[in-house]
């Protein structure tokens, strides 16, 4: 029988956030593993699911496929055990799990999870809810891998519509434009897609520069994430500029 011995997640999340602000993913992972053990020992399924979700993202960023998929399976099992398959919280987990599968080249496994999350969101949320932005962006990435380019483009534009309505959300819009540049190259080839790519790169730069005085960890993470894309397309100065912005923020943390 499940024990009702819940331990507050506040301490866990506060320290995790502090480690992530410092870009220390390895220590963050070890911290999460400790708390996962604590939650399991008390039968705290809610926080066990929360911690597995955090570990999916951490292990994915560290490139550990086997451990990432292990936490994916644990999270999906917990959703069934808790009987929350149709909740919006479960949808967020489905997206997290699907993103992990996609990151390791398993777009075919990710798509059913994205579809399930989309169904839940459509049944429970306003069409302009910010959560659709992340769903559409990540689902579109999987569709590009599966060469469903028209479907991906439709979702990217829906993502821009949603995130564009949120204040200070320029970094997320920039990520979408970079994703669209990559999708165009994949579909048409770099030469034929040159004009499309350049347009998306310029829009992404404008959006990132809007927040260049920001000092929050999320902006630093986005700068670091976007930098290689600019370098890939020959914008080496801007790649260095984004990495420098991220470095300054992490040093202050």
C-alpha positions in Angstrom: 0.0 0.0 0.0 1.3 3.5 -0.9 2.5 5.4 2.1 1.3 9.0 2.4 4.7 10.3 3.6 5.2 13.2 1.2 8.4 15.2 1.5 8.2 18.8 0.3 9.8 19.3 -3.1 10.7 22.9 -2.3 14.2 22.1 -1.1 14.8 19.8 -4.1 13.7 22.3 -6.7 15.4 25.3 -5.1 18.8 23.6 -5.1 18.2 22.1 -8.6 17.5 25.6 -9.9 20.6 27.0 -8.3 22.8 24.3 -10.0 21.1 24.8 -13.4 21.7 28.6 -13.1 25.4 27.6 -12.8 25.2 25.3 -15.8 26.3 22.4 -13.6 24.3 19.6 -15.1 26.3 16.7 -13.6 25.8 17.9 -10.0 22.2 18.7 -10.8 21.7 15.1 -11.9 23.3 13.7 -8.7 21.1 16.0 -6.6 18.0 14.7 -8.5 19.0 11.1 -8.1 19.3 11.6 -4.3 15.9 13.0 -4.1 14.4 10.4 -6.4 15.6 7.8 -3.9 14.0 9.7 -1.0 10.7 10.0 -2.8 10.7 6.3 -3.7 11.5 5.3 -0.1 8.4 7.1 1.1 6.0 6.1 -1.7 5.6 9.7 -2.8 4.5 9.0 -6.4 3.8 12.7 -7.3 7.3 13.9 -6.4 8.8 10.7 -7.9 7.2 11.6 -11.2 8.4 15.2 -10.8 12.0 14.1 -10.3 12.0 11.6 -13.1 10.9 14.4 -15.4 13.8 16.5 -14.3 16.2 13.6 -14.8 14.9 13.0 -18.3 16.0 16.5 -19.2 19.3 16.4 -17.4 20.4 13.0 -18.7 19.3 14.1 -22.2 21.5 17.2 -22.0 24.4 15.0 -20.7 24.0 12.7 -23.7 23.3 9.6 -21.7 20.7 7.7 -23.8 20.3 4.6 -21.7 19.7 6.5 -18.5 17.4 9.0 -20.2 15.2 6.2 -21.6 15.2 4.5 -18.2 13.7 7.6 -16.7 11.3 7.9 -19.6 10.0 4.4 -18.9 9.7 5.1 -15.2 7.8 8.3 -15.8 5.3 6.6 -18.2 4.8 3.7 -15.7 4.1 6.2 -12.9 1.4 8.0 -14.9 -0.4 4.6 -15.3 0.2 3.8 -11.6 -1.3 7.1 -10.6 -4.2 6.8 -13.0 -3.6 10.3 -14.4 -3.3 9.4 -18.1 -5.7 12.2 -19.2 -4.4 15.0 -17.0 -2.6 18.1 -18.4 0.3 17.2 -16.1 0.6 13.8 -17.8 0.6 15.6 -21.1 3.7 17.6 -20.0 5.4 14.4 -19.2 4.4 12.9 -22.5 6.1 15.8 -24.2 9.2 15.5 -22.1 9.4 11.8 -22.9 8.7 12.3 -26.6 11.4 15.0 -26.8 13.9 12.6 -25.2 13.1 9.9 -27.8 13.5 12.4 -30.6 16.8 13.6 -29.2 18.2 10.1 -29.6 17.0 9.6 -33.1 13.7 7.8 -32.2 11.2 10.2 -33.8 8.9 7.3 -34.7 8.5 6.6 -30.9 8.1 10.2 -30.0 5.2 11.0 -32.3 2.5 9.0 -30.6 3.4 10.7 -27.3 3.3 14.1 -28.9 -0.1 13.2 -30.4 -1.4 12.1 -27.0 -0.2 15.3 -25.4 -1.8 17.4 -28.2 -5.2 15.6 -27.7 -5.1 16.3 -23.9 -4.2 19.9 -24.3 -6.9 20.5 -26.9 -9.4 19.0 -24.6 -8.4 21.0 -21.5 -6.6 24.2 -22.5 -7.3 27.5 -24.4 -5.9 27.4 -27.9 -3.6 30.3 -26.9 -2.2 28.6 -23.8 1.6 29.0 -23.6 2.0 25.2 -23.3 1.0 24.7 -26.9 4.2 26.6 -27.9 6.5 24.0 -26.5 4.4 21.2 -27.8 4.2 22.5 -31.4 7.9 23.3 -31.5 9.1 19.9 -30.3 6.5 17.9 -32.3 7.6 19.8 -35.4 11.2 18.7 -34.9 10.1 15.1 -34.9 8.0 15.6 -38.0 11.0 17.0 -39.8 13.0 13.9 -38.9 10.1 11.9 -40.4 10.2 14.1 -43.6 6.7 15.4 -43.0 7.8 19.0 -43.8 4.4 20.6 -44.5 3.0 19.3 -41.2 6.1 20.6 -39.4 5.9 24.0 -41.0 2.3 24.3 -39.9 3.2 23.5 -36.3 6.1 25.9 -36.3 3.8 28.8 -37.4 1.3 27.8 -34.7 4.1 27.9 -32.2 5.1 31.4 -33.3 1.5 32.5 -32.9 1.3 31.2 -29.4 4.7 32.3 -28.0 4.4 35.7 -29.7 1.6 36.6 -27.4 3.7 36.0 -24.3 5.6 38.9 -22.8 9.4 38.6 -22.9 9.2 35.4 -24.8 11.5 36.5 -27.6 14.1 33.8 -26.9 11.6 31.0 -27.5 10.5 32.7 -30.8 14.2 32.8 -31.8 14.5 29.1 -31.3 11.5 28.5 -33.5 13.0 30.5 -36.3 16.2 28.6 -36.1 14.3 25.4 -36.1 12.5 26.6 -39.3 15.9 27.4 -40.9 17.1 23.9 -40.2 13.9 22.4 -41.5 14.2 24.4 -44.8 17.7 23.2 -45.3 16.7 19.6 -44.6 13.8 19.8 -47.1 15.4 21.8 -49.9 19.2 21.6 -49.4 21.3 24.5 -48.1 21.7 26.3 -51.5 18.1 26.2 -52.6 16.9 27.2 -49.1 19.5 30.0 -48.8 16.9 32.9 -48.8 14.6 31.2 -46.4 17.4 30.4 -44.0 18.8 33.9 -44.1 15.3 35.3 -43.3 14.9 33.1 -40.3 18.4 33.8 -39.0 17.8 37.6 -39.2 14.5 37.3 -37.3 16.2 35.1 -34.7 19.0 37.7 -34.2 16.5 40.5 -33.8 14.6 38.5 -31.2 17.7 37.5 -29.2 19.0 41.1 -29.2 15.8 42.3 -27.8 16.8 40.6 -24.5 20.5 41.1 -24.6 20.6 42.9 -21.3 18.8 40.0 -19.5 20.6 38.2 -16.7 18.4 35.2 -16.1 19.5 31.6 -16.5 16.8 30.8 -19.2 18.2 33.5 -21.5 21.7 32.2 -20.9 20.6 28.7 -21.8 18.9 29.9 -25.0 21.9 31.9 -26.1 24.1 28.8 -25.5 21.6 26.6 -27.4 21.3 29.0 -30.3 25.0 29.9 -30.7 26.1 26.7 -32.7 23.3 27.3 -35.3 24.7 30.7 -36.1 28.2 29.3 -36.3 27.0 26.5 -38.6 25.6 29.1 -41.1 28.8 31.2 -40.9 27.7 33.8 -38.4 30.8 33.2 -36.3 30.9 36.7 -34.7 27.3 36.3 -33.5 28.0 32.8 -32.3 30.8 34.1 -30.1 28.6 37.0 -28.9 25.9 34.6 -27.7 28.4 32.4 -26.0 29.8 35.4 -24.2 26.4 36.5 -23.1 25.7 33.1 -21.6 29.2 33.0 -19.9 28.6 36.4 -18.2 25.2 35.3 -16.9 26.5 32.0 -15.5 29.5 33.7 -13.8 27.1 36.1 -12.0 24.9 33.2 -10.8 
